[in-house]
Amino acid sequence: MKLVYSRTTSPDLFTTYSDADLSGTRTTVAPRVASRSVSGGGATQWGSRLQPHVSLSSTESEYTTASKVGCEVMWTRYLFEDLGCDTSRPSPLLVDNKSAIQVAKHPEHQSTMKHVHRAYHWIRDHIAQGHIAVSHVPGNENPAELFTKPLGRVKFSKFRTMLGLRLDCPPV
């Protein structure tokens, strides 16, 4: 496999996807007591990680994942800025949970998420400052699902292609 970057008609420098699988993995410490969610996505450093906490809802799981992936969005923006690229447009962060998007965009939803550690709320500032634009992507169009869930061959291939991974074909 090789990673292939190609031009698009989009004016955005890059697009980032985020996904979480609520309680997808049982903890090894107390498997019958709590399950932790799996987070996945990224701008340049794709990956799948077990969340360090137990989420109480899919909204919390997706929101905290979006916040972590947002850190990578900001790092990538700083890199592009150092390279002389125009970073005046917000960087798109696509999430497949509408409730998590509402929590990220509107601080008045704080009462439903007051138990979430304040470190995850930094993403609201970057949205308000126009650095990150969070929007919805349907789950069946979210390639970050590749990192959080087992997928069938067709869906796996589709998402792999969306991420720019191609079979390394020898020259003819």
C-alpha positions as CSV (number, residue, x, y, z in Angstrom):
1,M,0.0,0.0,0.0
2,K,1.1,3.6,-0.5
3,L,-0.4,6.9,0.5
4,V,-1.3,9.1,-2.5
5,Y,-2.1,12.7,-2.1
6,S,-4.0,14.3,-5.0
7,R,-5.5,17.6,-5.9
8,T,-9.2,18.2,-5.2
9,T,-11.6,21.0,-6.1
10,S,-11.9,21.8,-2.4
11,P,-10.4,25.0,-1.2
12,D,-9.5,23.3,2.1
13,L,-5.9,22.3,2.8
14,F,-7.0,19.1,4.4
15,T,-10.2,17.4,5.8
16,T,-10.2,15.5,9.0
17,Y,-12.6,12.7,10.1
18,S,-13.4,11.6,13.7
19,D,-15.3,8.6,15.0
20,A,-15.8,6.7,18.3
21,D,-17.3,3.4,19.1
22,L,-19.1,3.6,22.5
23,S,-18.1,0.8,24.8
24,G,-16.5,-1.1,22.0
25,T,-13.8,-2.6,24.2
26,R,-14.0,-4.1,27.7
27,T,-11.3,-2.9,30.1
28,T,-8.7,-5.5,31.2
29,V,-8.9,-4.3,34.8
30,A,-12.6,-4.9,35.5
31,P,-14.1,-6.4,32.4
32,R,-17.6,-6.9,34.0
33,V,-17.7,-3.4,35.4
34,A,-16.9,-0.9,32.7
35,S,-16.2,-0.6,29.0
36,R,-14.1,2.0,27.3
37,S,-14.8,3.5,23.9
38,V,-12.4,3.3,21.0
39,S,-11.5,6.6,19.3
40,G,-10.3,6.9,15.8
41,G,-9.4,9.4,13.1
42,G,-6.8,12.1,12.6
43,A,-5.5,14.7,10.1
44,T,-2.1,13.2,9.4
45,Q,-1.5,10.6,12.1
46,W,-4.4,8.2,11.7
47,G,-4.9,5.8,14.5
48,S,-7.2,4.0,16.9
49,R,-6.9,4.4,20.6
50,L,-8.8,3.2,23.7
51,Q,-10.2,6.2,25.5
52,P,-8.6,6.8,28.9
53,H,-12.1,7.1,30.5
54,V,-15.5,5.4,30.5
55,S,-18.0,7.5,28.5
56,L,-21.5,7.7,29.8
57,S,-23.0,8.3,26.3
58,S,-22.2,8.2,22.6
59,T,-22.3,12.0,22.6
60,E,-19.6,12.1,25.3
61,S,-17.5,9.5,23.5
62,E,-17.8,11.3,20.1
63,Y,-17.2,14.7,21.6
64,T,-14.1,13.8,23.5
65,T,-12.7,12.0,20.4
66,A,-13.4,15.1,18.3
67,S,-11.5,17.2,20.8
68,K,-8.5,14.9,20.7
69,V,-8.6,14.8,16.9
70,G,-9.0,18.6,17.0
71,C,-5.6,18.8,18.7
72,E,-4.1,17.1,15.6
73,V,-6.0,19.5,13.3
74,M,-4.4,22.4,15.1
75,W,-0.9,20.9,14.9
76,T,-1.4,20.3,11.2
77,R,-2.6,23.9,10.7
78,Y,0.5,25.2,12.5
79,L,2.7,23.0,10.2
80,F,1.0,24.3,7.1
81,E,1.3,27.9,8.4
82,D,5.1,27.4,9.0
83,L,5.3,26.1,5.4
84,G,3.7,29.4,4.1
85,C,0.3,28.0,3.3
86,D,-2.9,30.1,3.7
87,T,-4.6,29.0,6.9
88,S,-7.2,31.7,7.0
89,R,-10.1,29.2,6.3
90,P,-11.3,27.0,9.1
91,S,-10.1,23.4,8.8
92,P,-13.1,20.9,8.4
93,L,-13.5,18.3,11.1
94,L,-16.2,15.8,10.2
95,V,-18.1,13.9,12.9
96,D,-20.9,11.4,12.5
97,N,-22.7,12.3,15.8
98,K,-25.0,15.4,15.6
99,S,-25.3,15.7,19.4
100,A,-21.5,15.9,19.8
101,I,-21.4,18.6,17.1
102,Q,-24.0,20.6,19.0
103,V,-22.1,20.3,22.3
104,A,-18.9,21.5,20.5
105,K,-20.5,24.5,18.8
106,H,-22.9,25.7,21.5
107,P,-21.5,26.1,25.1
108,E,-25.1,26.3,26.4
109,H,-25.2,22.5,26.1
110,Q,-22.7,22.5,29.0
111,S,-25.3,21.3,31.5
112,T,-25.6,17.9,29.7
113,M,-21.9,17.5,29.7
114,K,-20.8,19.0,33.0
115,H,-19.2,15.8,34.1
116,V,-16.8,15.9,31.1
117,H,-13.3,17.0,32.1
118,R,-12.7,20.7,31.1
119,A,-9.6,19.8,29.1
120,Y,-11.9,18.5,26.3
121,H,-13.8,21.8,26.0
122,W,-10.8,23.7,24.5
123,I,-12.2,22.7,21.0
124,R,-15.0,25.3,21.5
125,D,-12.5,28.1,21.6
126,H,-11.0,27.0,18.3
127,I,-14.4,26.7,16.7
128,A,-15.4,30.1,17.9
129,Q,-12.1,31.6,16.6
130,G,-12.7,30.1,13.2
131,H,-9.8,27.6,13.2
132,I,-11.9,24.5,13.1
133,A,-15.3,24.0,11.4
134,V,-17.1,21.0,12.8
135,S,-19.8,19.5,10.6
136,H,-21.7,16.3,10.2
137,V,-20.8,13.3,8.0
138,P,-23.1,10.3,7.8
139,G,-21.6,7.2,9.3
140,N,-21.6,5.3,6.0
141,E,-19.4,8.1,4.5
142,N,-17.0,8.5,7.5
143,P,-13.7,6.8,6.7
144,A,-12.7,7.1,10.4
145,E,-15.0,4.1,11.1
146,L,-12.1,2.1,9.6
147,F,-10.3,2.7,12.9
148,T,-13.1,2.0,15.3
149,K,-15.2,-0.9,14.0
150,P,-14.9,-4.1,12.1
151,L,-16.0,-3.5,8.6
152,G,-16.9,-5.7,5.6
153,R,-14.5,-5.9,2.7
154,V,-16.4,-3.4,0.4
155,K,-16.8,-0.7,3.1
156,F,-13.2,-1.2,4.2
157,S,-11.9,-0.8,0.6
158,K,-14.1,2.3,0.1
159,F,-12.8,4.0,3.3
160,R,-9.2,3.0,2.6
161,T,-9.5,4.7,-0.8
162,M,-11.1,7.8,0.7
163,L,-8.0,8.1,3.0
164,G,-5.7,8.0,-0.1
165,L,-4.3,4.5,0.5
166,R,-3.7,2.7,-2.8
167,L,-2.3,-0.7,-3.7
168,D,1.3,-0.3,-4.6
169,C,1.3,-1.3,-8.2
170,P,4.6,-1.9,-10.0
171,P,5.4,0.2,-13.0
172,V,4.4,-1.3,-16.3
